[in-house]
Amino acid sequence: MSRSSCQSSRRLALLPTLLRNNWMTLSVTGALCAVPFIQKPENLSHEDLVRRASSLVKDSANTYLSQTTLALLDSLSGYIKAINSLVSLHKRYVGSINRFTSVEEDAIWQVILRHRQEVTDRRKDCKQFESCWMTAINLSELAAEAAFNAGADQASVTAQNSLQLAQSQVEHVRQLMLEAERQLKDSKAEDRERLQNALSTAMEDEDIPDAYLRED
């Protein structure tokens, strides 16, 4: 019993060392070794390390925000350009429909259909990048808060400035997008059917005047 108790005591004494070694192994294999959980450099307090880590988080979040903002702005600009092209083409089509031959009308209608598809594709891209951008906004807000709580005031201010700049840029382009979408809706360029077929059908449905129906 005495020998068993001594062995148990030794195992308990070794337990902190085993946990320490296992934790350090887990940190390395889990790619967490960038932050010194167990050992810290000399002359650096835990507060210093937390501030440094919060600055790194801010830098990463800011990089993600800048890239998603650029992607969203480009996709919104492409969407606006596609809308303007469709509206302009549709106006020319409507204004010149009576001068088109059936072949010409068919050709320009195919172009309109391709522009419609481009508008649809661009709209999907905008929604995709806007989702990524909103995630980046949330991450940046959390990074700014983490930096502020850690006492990294400069990092927090930088994160806030980046947030405001990204939001103002996107808001400006969004206003242009809303105006373009309003013009698209007013023009009916996205949902109107072919006018040549509509005109032909209307002419066929017209009542023939009685004067042409009377026999001389």
MINUKE-111266 format. One record per atom (N, C-alpha, C, O): atom name; x negated, y negated, z negated; residue in one letter; residue number from 1. Coordinates in steps of 0.001 Angstrom, whole numbers, plus 500000, padded with zeros to 6 digits. Each point is the difference from the previous one (the first is absolute). Last residue first. Layout:
N
   atom       xx       yy       zz   rest    nr
     CA        X        Y        Z      a   NUM
...
# end
This chain:
216
   atom       xx       yy       zz   rest    nr
      N   569505   453223   604293      d   216
     CA   500420   498911   500879      d   216
      C   501182   500464   500847      d   216
      O   500514   499233   500815      d   216
      N   498226   502531   494151      e   215
     CA   499862   500341   501408      e   215
      C   500515   498829   500848      e   215
      O   501031   499403   499690      e   215
      N   496718   500553   495138      r   214
     CA   501185   499853   500833      r   214
      C   499691   500402   501433      r   214
      O   498904   499762   500508      r   214
      N   497799   500107   495968      l   213
     CA   500780   501212   499970      l   213
      C   501234   499909   500888      l   213
      O   500595   501025   500332      l   213
      N   496265   495433   498851      y   212
     CA   499315   501041   500768      y   212
      C   500782   501288   500045      y   212
      O   499692   500898   500784      y   212
      N   501880   495393   496713      a   211
     CA   499937   499574   501400      a   211
      C   499323   501067   500844      a   211
      O   500335   500146   501176      a   211
      N   499961   500209   494023      d   210
     CA   501188   500449   500734      d   210
      C   499936   499657   501462      d   210
      O   500562   500722   500823      d   210
      N   494861   500043   496322      p   209
     CA   501113   499026   500121      p   209
      C   501135   500533   500860      p   209
      O   499784   500780   500927      p   209
      N   497048   502392   496106      i   208
     CA   499981   499456   501355      i   208
      C   501166   499034   500136      i   208
      O   501125   500361   499653      i   208
      N   496155   500902   495705      d   207
     CA   501250   500187   500755      d   207
      C   499872   499361   501375      d   207
      O   499496   498884   500125      d   207
      N   496257   503122   496988      e   206
     CA   500770   498788   500264      e   206
      C   501253   500333   500810      e   206
      O   499966   500849   500890      e   206
      N   496445   502243   497762      d   205
     CA   501229   499967   499198      d   205
      C   500849   498773   500279      d   205
      O   501121   499905   499500      d   205
      N   494591   500809   502534      e   204
     CA   500874   501093   500421      e   204
      C   501336   499965   499280      e   204
      O   501016   500433   500544      e   204
      N   495631   496492   498249      m   203
     CA   500505   499689   501341      m   203
      C   500940   501089   500488      m   203
      O   500993   499710   500667      m   203
      N   496827   500934   495246      a   202
     CA   500979   498924   499877      a   202
      C   500607   499653   501352      a   202
      O   501198   499740   500111      a   202
      N   495289   503379   499707      t   201
     CA   501220   500560   499433      t   201
      C   501087   498954   499899      t   201
      O   501169   500284   500261      t   201
      N   494589   498315   501081      s   200
     CA   500605   500847   501037      s   200
      C   501312   500594   499518      s   200
      O   500978   500048   500746      s   200
      N   496425   497466   496204      l   199
     CA   500604   499129   501024      l   199
      C   500699   500815   501079      l   199
      O   501080   499636   500465      l   199
      N   496532   502685   496203      a   198
     CA   501182   499364   499418      a   198
      C   500707   499111   501015      a   198
      O   501228   499976   500072      a   198
      N   494692   502005   501096      n   197
     CA   501056   501006   499932      n   197
      C   501282   499402   499444      n   197
      O   501097   500322   500456      n   197
      N   495202   496898   499596      q   196
     CA   500375   500311   501373      q   196
      C   501119   501027   500026      q   196
      O   500964   499860   500753      q   196
      N   496938   498851   495111      l   195
     CA   501013   499069   500492      l   195
      C   500469   500357   501407      l   195
      O   501170   499795   500322      l   195
      N   496975   503398   495460      r   194
     CA   499607   499445   501296      r   194
      C   501117   499145   500579      r   194
      O   501155   500422   500044      r   194
      N   498865   499877   494686      e   193
     CA   499894   500988   501079      e   193
      C   499590   499317   501306      e   193
      O   499899   498776   500073      e   193
      N   498898   499686   494640      r   192
     CA   500860   499766   501161      r   192
      C   499760   501065   501064      r   192
      O   498873   500448   500209      r   192
      N   498768   498952   495465      d   191
     CA   501128   500934   500051      d   191
      C   500910   499807   501208      d   191
      O   500972   500738   500162      d   191
      N   494973   496685   498671      e   190
     CA   499662   501331   499508      e   190
      C   501143   500999   500169      e   190
      O   499782   501209   499920      e   190
      N   500359   494028   501152      a   189
     CA   499058   500661   500899      a   189
      C   499711   501435   499587      a   189
      O   499519   500793   500810      a   189
      N   503363   495311   497521      k   188
     CA   500529   501347   500250      k   188
      C   499083   500809   500928      k   188
      O   500445   500919   500687      k   188
      N   499203   494444   497311      s   187
     CA   499860   500299   501423      s   187
      C   500631   501331   500394      s   187
      O   500256   500251   501178      s   187
      N   499603   498225   494250      d   186
     CA   500831   499091   500792      d   186
      C   499958   500344   501487      d   186
      O   501000   499846   500702      d   186
      N   496204   502556   496294      k   185
     CA   501406   500316   499766      k   185
      C   500915   499131   500851      k   185
      O   500983   500492   500554      k   185
      N   494403   498618   499549      l   184
     CA   500269   501298   500616      l   184
      C   501469   500378   499848      l   184
      O   500619   500494   500942      l   184
      N   497814   495646   496891      q   183
     CA   500102   499786   501435      q   183
      C   500304   501299   500740      q   183
      O   500745   500004   500981      q   183
      N   498460   500308   494436      r   182
     CA   501247   499265   500228      r   182
      C   500210   499746   501488      r   182
      O   501106   500167   500514      r   182
      N   494855   501775   498097      e   181
     CA   501098   500968   499929      e   181
      C   501345   499318   500207      e   181
      O   500910   500595   500577      e   181
      N   495261   496683   499189      a   180
     CA   499968   500803   501224      a   180
      C   501146   501010   500013      a   180
      O   500629   500209   501037      a   180
      N   498772   497262   495070      e   179
     CA   500468   499140   501091      e   179
      C   500035   500766   501313      e   179
      O   500943   499856   500779      e   179
      N   497256   502321   495487      l   178
     CA   501443   499825   499831      l   178
      C   500589   499131   501102      l   178
      O   501100   500264   500484      l   178
      N   494204   500286   499369      m   177
     CA   500664   501237   500395      m   177
      C   501526   499864   499905      m   177
      O   500725   500436   500893      m   177
      N   496563   496057   497526      l   176
     CA   499966   500040   501462      l   176
      C   500713   501239   500520      l   176
      O   500684   499942   501021      l   176
      N   498793   499737   494394      q   175
     CA   500946   498974   500450      q   175
      C   500054   499951   501527      q   175
      O   501072   499859   500588      q   175
      N   495712   502927   497409      r   174
     CA   501345   500553   499859      r   174
      C   501062   499009   500457      r   174
      O   500990   500396   500615      r   174
      N   494506   498301   499115      v   173
     CA   500265   500795   501213      v   173
      C   501388   500628   499927      v   173
      O   500653   500188   501027      v   173
      N   497937   497354   495201      h   172
     CA   500034   499115   501169      h   172
      C   500351   500778   501271      h   172
      O   500833   499557   500790      h   172
      N   498475   502843   495190      e   171
     CA   501270   499277   499982      e   171
      C   500131   499082   501215      e   171
      O   501079   499887   500581      e   171
      N   494839   502406   498688      v   170
     CA   501048   500905   500456      v   170
      C   501343   499282   500051      v   170
      O   500774   500216   500932      v   170
      N   495586   497376   497354      q   169
     CA   499776   500315   501407      q   169
      C   501115   500880   500549      q   169
      O   500522   499746   501085      q   169
      N   499482   499266   494297      s   168
     CA   500337   498813   500794      s   168
      C   499821   500262   501493      s   168
      O   500815   499552   500807      s   168
      N   497925   503844   496114      q   167
     CA   501448   499810   500014      q   167
      C   500412   498801   500843      q   167
      O   501006   500059   500707      q   167
      N   494380   500811   498620      a   166
     CA   500612   501059   500805      a   166
      C   501501   499796   500115      a   166
      O   500568   500148   501082      a   166
      N   497050   496922   496096      l   165
     CA   499643   499779   501392      l   165
      C   500669   501025   500903      l   165
      O   500550   499645   501042      l   165
      N   499935   500813   494283      q   164
     CA   500743   498846   500505      q   164
      C   499716   499744   501469      q   164
      O   500910   499670   500761      q   164
      N   496639   503757   497057      l   163
     CA   501426   500323   500087      l   163
      C   500797   498854   500614      l   163
      O   500808   500208   500905      l   163
      N   494663   499101   498125      s   162
     CA   500151   500889   501151      s   162
      C   501458   500380   500213      s   162
      O   500477   500069   501133      s   162
      N   498451   497439   495039      n   161
     CA   499855   499182   501203      n   161
      C   500180   500835   501267      n   161
      O   500639   499564   500957      n   161
      N   499336   502657   494881      q   160
     CA   501213   499192   500157      q   160
      C   499939   499148   501268      q   160
      O   500991   499874   500719      q   160
      N   495184   502618   498081      a   159
     CA   501079   500890   500422      a   159
      C   501293   499222   500230      a   159
      O   500716   500258   500968      a   159
      N   495620   497413   497249      t   158
     CA   499749   500373   501389      t   158
      C   501109   500888   500544      t   158
      O   500452   499818   501130      t   158
      N   499633   499075   494311      v   157
     CA   500326   498827   500824      v   157
      C   499810   500320   501490      v   157
      O   500819   499616   500835      v   157
      N   497880   503684   496066      s   156
     CA   501449   499838   499990      s   156
      C   500433   498840   500887      s   156
      O   500965   500117   500755      s   156
      N   494448   500609   498542      a   155
     CA   500554   501053   500847      a   155
      C   501512   499883   500086      a   155
      O   500581   500217   501063      a   155
      N   497207   496901   496004      q   154
     CA   499691   499651   501379      q   154
      C   500566   501028   500965      q   154
      O   500534   499640   501050      q   154
      N   499859   501146   494251      d   153
     CA   500853   498909   500471      d   153
      C   499754   499653   501464      d   153
      O   500951   499759   500744      d   153
      N   498439   504352   495935      a   152
     CA   499298   499626   501231      a   152
      C   500807   498908   500693      a   152
      O   500690   500248   500988      a   152
      N   500605   502166   494948      g   151
     CA   499193   498803   499783      g   151
      C   499176   499591   501201      g   151
      O   499162   499103   499902      g   151
      N   504203   504496   499490      a   150
     CA   498634   500390   499644      a   150
      C   499109   498801   499728      a   150
      O   498858   500150   499567      a   150
      N   505673   499336   501869      n   149
     CA   500024   500644   498684      n   149
      C   498603   500393   499530      n   149
      O   499728   500049   498800      n   149
      N   500763   498142   505563      f   148
     CA   500343   498988   498990      f   148
      C   499962   500594   498596      f   148
      O   499456   499391   499079      f   148
      N   499931   503498   504569      a   147
     CA   498844   499124   499835      a   147
      C   500264   498939   498934      a   147
      O   499121   499681   499200      a   147
      N   504427   503161   501996      a   146
     CA   498962   500757   499291      a   146
      C   498771   499134   499749      a   146
      O   499413   500051   498920      a   146
      N   504072   498132   503659      e   145
     CA   500400   500120   498606      e   145
      C   498944   500733   499186      e   145
      O   499694   499615   498872      e   145
      N   499692   500082   505752      a   144
     CA   499874   498670   499406      a   144
      C   500360   500033   498524      a   144
      O   499343   499354   499184      a   144
      N   501311   504551   503281      a   143
     CA   498566   499740   499839      a   143
      C   499765   498642   499366      a   143
      O   499117   499851   499155      a   143
      N   505303   501361   501961      l   142
     CA   499516   500792   498865      l   142
      C   498519   499748   499738      l   142
      O   499573   499927   498847      l   142
      N   502304   498047   504919      e   141
     CA   500588   499411   498798      e   141
      C   499535   500742   498748      e   141
      O   499680   499383   498984      e   141
      N   499089   502355   505173      s   140
     CA   499257   498772   499709      s   140
      C   500545   499307   498762      s   140
      O   499235   499444   499212      s   140
      N   502997   504391   502417      l   139
     CA   498691   500352   499459      l   139
      C   499203   498758   499613      l   139
      O   499333   499980   498965      l   139
      N   504811   499394   503186      n   138
     CA   500191   500523   498647      n   138
      C   498665   500364   499348      n   138
      O   499780   499720   498822      n   138
      N   500150   498908   505679      i   137
     CA   500407   498887   499135      i   137
      C   500146   500468   498554      i   137
      O   499519   499344   499075      i   137
      N   499693   503907   504224      a   136
     CA   498789   499217   499726      a   136
      C   500307   498811   499092      a   136
      O   499197   499666   499129      a   136
      N   504407   502905   502394      t   135
     CA   499204   500789   499060      t   135
      C   498737   499237   499609      t   135
      O   499615   499977   498831      t   135
      N   503004   498142   504496      m   134
     CA   500663   499862   498701      m   134
      C   499277   500813   498932      m   134
      O   499895   499565   498853      m   134
      N   498610   500852   505574      w   133
     CA   499683   498669   499465      w   133
      C   500638   499779   498633      w   133
      O   499381   499422   499107      w   133
      N   501601   504503   503379      c   132
     CA   498619   500034   499485      c   132
      C   499636   498678   499337      c   132
      O   499330   499977   498967      c   132
      N   504829   500190   503147      s   131
     CA   500009   500892   498846      s   131
      C   498608   500090   499370      s   131
      O   499860   499946   498779      s   131
      N   500612   497691   505217      e   130
     CA   500560   499223   498894      e   130
      C   500062   500854   498733      e   130
      O   499792   499495   498897      e   130
      N   498847   502463   505165      f   129
     CA   498948   499188   499402      f   129
      C   500522   499147   498850      f   129
      O   499257   499684   499072      f   129
      N   503895   502982   503272      q   128
     CA   498960   500859   499434      q   128
      C   498926   499175   499290      q   128
      O   499638   500293   498861      q   128
      N   503759   497467   503521      k   127
     CA   500529   500597   498773      k   127
      C   498952   500878   499321      k   127
      O   499890   500011   498774      k   127
      N   499036   498104   505415      c   126
     CA   500102   498958   498972      c   126
      C   500490   500573   498675      c   126
      O   499483   499655   498937      c   126
      N   500426   503135   504868      d   125
     CA   498653   499731   499495      d   125
      C   500030   498971   498875      d   125
      O   499297   500136   498999      d   125
      N   504711   500750   503288      k   124
     CA   499627   501127   499128      k   124
      C   498609   499782   499400      k   124
      O   499776   500278   498822      k   124
      N   501710   496640   504376      r   123
     CA   500769   499843   498766      r   123
      C   499669   501117   499006      r   123
      O   499894   499755   498798      r   123
      N   498292   500418   505531      r   122
     CA   499343   498967   499189      r   122
      C   500727   499793   498672      r   122
      O   499374   499748   498970      r   122
      N   502537   503179   504193      d   121
     CA   498760   500569   499457      d   121
      C   499289   498995   499096      d   121
      O   499489   500361   498940      d   121
      N   504373   498167   503360      t   120
     CA   500350   501014   499005      t   120
      C   498756   500579   499336      t   120
      O   499960   500159   498780      t   120
      N   499436   496858   504790      v   119
     CA   500531   499287   498842      v   119
      C   500331   500981   498880      v   119
      O   499692   499753   498835      v   119
      N   499039   502056   505280      e   118
     CA   498856   499400   499320      e   118
      C   500449   499247   498745      e   118
      O   499347   500081   498959      e   118
      N   503934   501692   503862      q   117
     CA   499325   501060   499264      q   117
      C   498798   499457   499235      q   117
      O   499725   500424   498877      q   117
      N   502578   496638   503978      r   116
     CA   500834   500364   498860      r   116
      C   499323   501060   499135      r   116
      O   500010   499913   498772      r   116
      N   497956   498905   505251      h   115
     CA   499819   498944   499000      h   115
      C   500863   500279   498762      h   115
      O   499583   499734   498873      h   115
      N   500925   503117   504794      r   114
     CA   498678   500211   499401      r   114
      C   499721   498949   498922      r   114
      O   499419   500313   498961      r   114
      N   504532   499254   503544      l   113
     CA   500081   501163   499111      l   113
      C   498660   500282   499327      l   113
      O   499960   500369   498826      l   113
      N   500222   496256   504424      i   112
     CA   500707   499584   498793      i   112
      C   500093   501157   499011      i   112
      O   499823   499811   498796      i   112
      N   498443   501087   505451      v   111
     CA   499051   499195   499225      v   111
      C   500627   499550   498682      v   111
      O   499338   500005   498961      v   111
      N   503393   502189   504084      q   110
     CA   499057   500959   499422      q   110
      C   498943   499275   499163      q   110
      O   499570   500498   498959      q   110
      N   503435   496906   503515      w   109
     CA   500670   500605   498855      w   109
      C   499102   501033   499310      w   109
      O   500023   500127   498776      w   109
      N   498566   497815   505211      i   108
     CA   499869   499085   498858      i   108
      C   500706   500562   498771      i   108
      O   499588   499737   498870      i   108
      N   500727   502773   505133      a   107
     CA   498601   499885   499577      a   107
      C   499865   499108   498773      a   107
      O   499312   500361   499044      a   107
      N   504923   500084   503057      d   106
     CA   499631   501237   499307      d   106
      C   498573   499911   499456      d   106
      O   499725   500453   498889      d   106
      N   501871   496029   503755      e   105
     CA   500673   500001   498708      e   105
      C   499635   501240   499195      e   105
      O   499821   499933   498784      e   105
      N   498616   499714   505625      e   104
     CA   499320   499040   499130      e   104
      C   500612   500000   498608      e   104
      O   499290   499935   498997      e   104
      N   502786   502693   504267      v   103
     CA   498674   500544   499697      v   103
      C   499254   499083   499041      v   103
      O   499379   500463   499043      v   103
      N   504805   498178   502621      s   102
     CA   500183   501102   499055      s   102
      C   498657   500601   499593      s   102
      O   499822   500429   498859      s   102
      N   500040   494496   502477      t   101
     CA   500520   501180   500690      t   101
      C   500129   501118   498964      t   101
      O   499505   499869   498881      t   101
      N   500721   494873   499732      f   100
     CA   499258   501257   500058      f   100
      C   500677   500984   500949      f   100
      O   501227   500090   500058      f   100
      N   500384   495489   498574      r    99
     CA   499053   499940   501112      r    99
      C   499202   501293   500156      r    99
      O   499214   500134   500938      r    99
      N   504049   498965   495542      n    98
     CA   500716   499939   501278      n    98
      C   499071   499982   501200      n    98
      O   500445   500212   501128      n    98
      N   497890   499736   494321      i    97
     CA   500615   501279   500315      i    97
      C   500681   499997   501361      i    97
      O   500003   501018   500692      i    97
      N   497297   495643   496512      s    96
     CA   499750   500300   501417      s    96
      C   500708   501258   500473      s    96
      O   499682   500515   501073      s    96
      N   500477   497671   494344      g    95
     CA   500122   498830   500862      g    95
      C   499861   500300   501478      g    95
      O   500440   499204   500829      g    95
      N   498991   504217   495798      v    94
     CA   501382   499526   500004      v    94
      C   500176   498835   500973      v    94
      O   501013   499927   500695      v    94
      N   494621   501700   498696      y    93
     CA   500847   501038   500600      y    93
      C   501444   499524   500114      y    93
      O   500627   500132   501051      y    93
      N   496254   497233   496666      r    92
     CA   499772   499930   501446      r    92
      C   500883   501008   500728      r    92
      O   500506   499730   501089      r    92
      N   499608   500386   494246      k    91
     CA   500593   498750   500492      k    91
      C   499826   499866   501506      k    91
      O   500929   499603   500703      k    91
      N   496997   504009   497109      h    90
     CA   501447   500193   500096      h    90
      C   500693   498739   500506      h    90
      O   500966   500085   500759      h    90
      N   494394   499798   498363      l    89
     CA   500290   500836   501167      l    89
      C   501491   500171   500192      l    89
      O   500491   499970   501129      l    89
      N   498066   497724   495031      s    88
     CA   499690   499232   501209      s    88
      C   500339   500792   501258      s    88
      O   500585   499461   500940      s    88
      N   499848   502720   494899      v    87
     CA   501008   498947   500125      v    87
      C   499774   499210   501284      v    87
      O   500952   499721   500729      v    87
      N   495843   503561   498167      l    86
     CA   501284   500598   500369      l    86
      C   501068   498939   500220      l    86
      O   500752   500067   500972      l    86
      N   495043   498536   497462      s    85
     CA   499886   500490   501376      s    85
      C   501325   500597   500473      s    85
      O   500428   499763   501129      s    85
      N   499203   498874   494367      n    84
     CA   500022   498847   500901      n    84
      C   499925   500429   501467      n    84
      O   500665   499413   500854      n    84
      N   498918   503944   495833      i    83
     CA   501351   499435   500024      i    83
      C   500087   498843   500986      i    83
      O   500929   499933   500805      i    83
      N   494844   501951   498410      a    82
     CA   500843   500927   500759      a    82
      C   501430   499483   500104      a    82
      O   500628   500117   501051      a    82
      N   496333   497490   496276      k    81
     CA   499651   499862   501411      k    81
      C   500867   500904   500865      k    81
      O   500438   499597   501078      k    81
      N   499969   500773   494257      i    80
     CA   500548   498719   500460      i    80
      C   499733   499810   501493      i    80
      O   500878   499556   500739      i    80
      N   497190   504188   497237      y    79
     CA   501457   500143   500039      y    79
      C   500653   498729   500527      y    79
      O   500900   500057   500837      y    79
      N   494456   499933   498350      g    78
     CA   500316   500810   501171      g    78
      C   501496   500184   500175      g    78
      O   500496   500010   501126      g    78
      N   498022   497801   495013      s    77
     CA   499733   499163   501176      s    77
      C   500323   500755   501289      s    77
      O   500586   499440   500927      s    77
      N   499708   502923   495017      l    76
     CA   501073   499009   500105      l    76
      C   499824   499111   501218      l    76
      O   500969   499681   500689      l    76
      N   495620   503400   498339      s    75
     CA   501201   500707   500452      s    75
      C   501187   499037   500127      s    75
      O   500792   500117   500934      s    75
      N   495136   498190   497357      d    74
     CA   499840   500382   501408      d    74
      C   501258   500684   500528      d    74
      O   500432   499730   501120      d    74
      N   499427   499203   494302      l    73
     CA   500070   498775   500806      l    73
      C   499880   500316   501490      l    73
      O   500717   499427   500820      l    73
      N   498735   504133   496115      l    72
     CA   501384   499532   500049      l    72
      C   500141   498761   500855      l    72
      O   500944   499893   500783      l    72
      N   494719   501831   498463      a    71
     CA   500783   500933   500810      a    71
      C   501442   499531   500134      a    71
      O   500578   500072   501085      a    71
      N   496584   497479   496069      l    70
     CA   499608   499829   501398      l    70
      C   500814   500908   500907      l    70
      O   500453   499570   501061      l    70
      N   500166   500953   494350      t    69
     CA   500529   498709   500439      t    69
      C   499671   499750   501462      t    69
      O   500855   499561   500769      t    69
      N   497331   504227   497143      t    68
     CA   501426   500187   500279      t    68
      C   500652   498696   500440      t    68
      O   500919   500016   500818      t    68
      N   494534   499809   497929      q    67
     CA   500162   500847   501177      q    67
      C   501472   500206   500354      q    67
      O   500369   499940   501173      q    67
      N   498488   497634   494902      s    66
     CA   499583   499255   501193      s    66
      C   500210   500827   501269      s    66
      O   500417   499466   501028      s    66
      N   500469   502574   494757      l    65
     CA   500962   498941   500305      l    65
      C   499630   499269   501283      l    65
      O   500866   499740   500836      l    65
      N   496165   503486   497460      y    64
     CA   501204   500642   500526      y    64
      C   501039   498959   500404      y    64
      O   500663   500138   501027      y    64
      N   495486   498290   496847      t    63
     CA   499659   500537   501323      t    63
      C   501217   500646   500650      t    63
      O   500269   499787   501182      t    63
      N   500156   498724   494404      n    62
     CA   499949   498867   500919      n    62
      C   499640   500451   501417      n    62
      O   500520   499463   500978      n    62
      N   499442   503694   495506      a    61
     CA   501371   499588   500299      a    61
      C   500025   498855   501003      a    61
      O   500868   499953   500872      a    61
      N   494931   501443   497569      s    60
     CA   500616   501044   500814      s    60
      C   501421   499626   500408      s    60
      O   500392   500168   501155      s    60
      N   497324   496949   495886      d    59
     CA   499359   499991   501316      d    59
      C   500635   501029   500933      d    59
      O   500256   499709   501168      d    59
      N   501149   500195   494298      k    58
     CA   500464   498814   500727      k    58
      C   499427   499963   501410      k    58
      O   500722   499701   500951      k    58
      N   497730   503610   496144      v    57
     CA   501382   500281   500410      v    57
      C   500560   498846   500817      v    57
      O   500669   500202   501013      v    57
      N   495136   499184   497057      l    56
     CA   499922   500965   501100      l    56
      C   501384   500356   500526      l    56
      O   500206   500120   501208      l    56
      N   499530   497173   494999      s    55
     CA   499541   499254   501175      s    55
      C   499885   500911   501215      s    55
      O   500329   499601   501117      s    55
      N   500696   502314   494731      s    54
     CA   501154   499255   500499      s    54
      C   499624   499168   501219      s    54
      O   500822   499816   500897      s    54
      N   495754   502530   496856      a    53
     CA   500897   500925   500698      a    53
      C   501207   499264   500585      a    53
      O   500433   500297   501114      a    53
      N   496579   497267   496207      r    52
     CA   499355   500374   501255      r    52
      C   500917   500917   500813      r    52
      O   500142   499835   501212      r    52
      N   501269   498998   494497      r    51
     CA   500058   498840   500890      r    51
      C   499386   500321   501355      r    51
      O   500530   499612   501041      r    51
      N   499115   503649   495645      v    50
     CA   501397   499874   500429      v    50
      C   500157   498818   500952      v    50
      O   500700   500103   501008      v    50
      N   495128   500538   496970      l    49
     CA   500259   501051   500981      l    49
      C   501426   499929   500538      l    49
      O   500240   500226   501186      l    49
      N   498472   496857   495324      d    48
     CA   499293   499667   501233      d    48
      C   500313   501015   501106      d    48
      O   500235   499633   501152      d    48
      N   501402   501236   494546      e    47
     CA   500728   498886   500612      e    47
      C   499353   499588   501319      e    47
      O   500697   499710   500973      e    47
      N   497174   503493   496351      h    46
     CA   501153   500574   500698      h    46
      C   500827   498900   500674      h    46
      O   500563   500209   501074      h    46
      N   494362   498589   498310      s    45
     CA   501069   500457   499116      s    45
      C   501107   500636   500829      s    45
      O   500015   499914   501228      s    45
      N   494507   499486   499602      l    44
     CA   501331   499769   500558      l    44
      C   501041   500572   499053      l    44
      O   499950   501174   499635      l    44
      N   495216   499219   499774      n    43
     CA   500296   498568   500029      n    43
      C   501337   499684   500677      n    43
      O   500282   498834   500275      n    43
      N   497846   505914   500978      e    42
     CA   499606   499178   498858      e    42
      C   500349   498530   500254      e    42
      O   500006   499537   501140      e    42
      N   502925   504341   501175      p    41
     CA   498674   499384   500073      p    41
      C   499712   499159   498769      p    41
      O   500902   499496   499332      p    41
      N   502328   504731   500225      k    40
     CA   500059   498670   500584      k    40
      C   498602   499405   500027      k    40
      O   499178   500302   499134      k    40
      N   503626   504829   500501      q    39
     CA   498857   499173   499668      q    39
      C   500137   498648   500688      q    39
      O   500541   499927   501103      q    39
      N   503136   502937   499258      i    38
     CA   499353   500523   498798      i    38
      C   498861   499097   499553      i    38
      O   499929   499594   498841      i    38
      N   502725   499350   505078      f    37
     CA   500914   500243   498889      f    37
      C   499250   500349   498712      f    37
      O   500344   499519   498921      f    37
      N   498444   497834   505702      p    36
     CA   499330   500807   498970      p    36
      C   500877   500199   498779      p    36
      O   499928   499227   499045      p    36
      N   501211   500122   506378      v    35
     CA   500198   499305   498735      v    35
      C   499406   500853   498882      v    35
      O   500409   501151   499846      v    35
      N   499287   500474   504468      a    34
     CA   499651   498601   500232      a    34
      C   500149   499185   498726      a    34
      O   499312   498995   499818      a    34
      N   501816   505749   500816      c    33
     CA   498729   499661   499371      c    33
      C   499597   498552   500229      c    33
      O   499001   499551   499438      c    33
      N   504848   503395   501996      l    32
     CA   500249   498935   499040      l    32
      C   498709   499464   499399      l    32
      O   500033   499195   499070      l    32
      N   501214   504635   504092      a    31
     CA   499616   498723   500610      a    31
      C   500291   498833   499081      a    31
      O   500324   498908   500466      a    31
      N   500053   505932   498578      g    30
     CA   501214   499262   500334      g    30
      C   499720   498634   500570      g    30
      O   500922   499191   500113      g    30
      N   495601   503717   498388      t    29
     CA   500734   500732   501038      t    29
      C   501258   499277   500411      t    29
      O   500474   500191   501120      t    29
      N   496923   497915   495394      v    28
     CA   499221   500055   501238      v    28
      C   500793   500664   501109      v    28
      O   500078   499482   501114      v    28
      N   501812   500310   494567      s    27
     CA   499876   498652   500551      s    27
      C   499264   500026   501327      s    27
      O   500377   499291   500933      s    27
      N   500008   504697   496597      l    26
     CA   501259   499623   500619      l    26
      C   499912   498623   500628      l    26
      O   500560   499768   501071      l    26
      N   495774   501686   496422      t    25
     CA   500105   500772   501234      t    25
      C   501268   499648   500747      t    25
      O   499975   499836   501219      t    25
      N   499426   498271   494557      m    24
     CA   499069   499394   500945      m    24
      C   500033   500741   501329      m    24
      O   499915   499372   501055      m    24
      N   502604   502403   495459      w    23
     CA   500590   498735   500453      w    23
      C   499115   499300   501021      w    23
      O   500479   499433   500982      w    23
      N   497967   504507   496887      n    22
     CA   501073   500305   500932      n    22
      C   500630   498730   500554      n    22
      O   500349   499945   501179      n    22
      N   496348   499615   495463      n    21
     CA   499414   500500   501252      n    21
      C   501069   500289   501036      n    21
      O   499826   499673   501174      n    21
      N   501642   499024   494538      r    20
     CA   499259   498904   500632      r    20
      C   499431   500438   501349      r    20
      O   500138   499295   501000      r    20
      N   501911   503911   496267      l    19
     CA   500989   499094   500585      l    19
      C   499330   498865   500746      l    19
      O   500440   499599   501078      l    19
      N   496768   503310   496554      l    18
     CA   500597   500683   501140      l    18
      C   501025   499111   500702      l    18
      O   500026   499912   501227      l    18
      N   498051   498517   494770      t    17
     CA   499005   500026   501074      t    17
      C   500556   500659   501247      t    17
      O   499760   499522   501109      t    17
      N   502909   500440   494964      p    16
     CA   499881   498656   500597      p    16
      C   499005   499960   501153      p    16
      O   500228   499321   501001      p    16
      N   500214   504876   496638      l    15
     CA   501156   499613   500812      l    15
      C   499895   498591   500573      l    15
      O   500273   499827   501188      l    15
      N   496687   502661   495663      l    14
     CA   499620   499849   501408      l    14
      C   501133   499465   500867      l    14
      O   499758   499591   501136      l    14
      N   500901   501360   494245      a    13
     CA   499002   498938   500086      a    13
      C   499589   499739   501436      a    13
      O   499690   498866   500366      a    13
      N   503226   504673   498679      l    12
     CA   500681   498716   499827      l    12
      C   499031   498840   500100      l    12
      O   500337   498931   500507      l    12
      N   497895   505391   499625      r    11
     CA   500779   499728   501209      r    11
      C   500732   498668   499909      r    11
      O   500066   499244   500970      r    11
      N   497553   502303   495235      r    10
     CA   499093   499573   501080      r    10
      C   500767   499665   501271      r    10
      O   499688   499021   500678      r    10
      N   502723   502727   495695      s     9
     CA   499560   498635   499711      s     9
      C   499076   499493   501088      s     9
      O   500089   498843   500412      s     9
      N   501330   505619   499747      s     8
     CA   501096   499086   500346      s     8
      C   499598   498561   499780      s     8
      O   500352   499117   500782      s     8
      N   496654   504214   497867      q     7
     CA   500072   499927   501468      q     7
      C   501100   499047   500436      q     7
      O   499822   499231   500944      q     7
      N   499762   501625   494470      c     6
     CA   498859   499213   500483      c     6
      C   500037   499859   501516      c     6
      O   499722   498930   500541      c     6
      N   503460   503827   497374      s     5
     CA   500275   498588   499720      s     5
      C   498880   499121   500506      s     5
      O   500248   498910   500515      s     5
      N   499250   505752   499777      s     4
     CA   501014   499537   500951      s     4
      C   500295   498527   499801      s     4
      O   500191   499262   500967      s     4
      N   496938   502870   495939      r     3
     CA   499351   499852   501318      r     3
      C   500983   499475   501030      r     3
      O   499634   499149   500812      r     3
      N   502074   501807   494956      s     2
     CA   499107   498849   499934      s     2
      C   499326   499760   501336      s     2
      O   499904   498867   500471      s     2
      N   502777   504912   499073      m     1
     CA   500830   498793   500000      m     1
      C   499144   498755   500000      m     1
      O   500285   499020   500689      m     1
# end
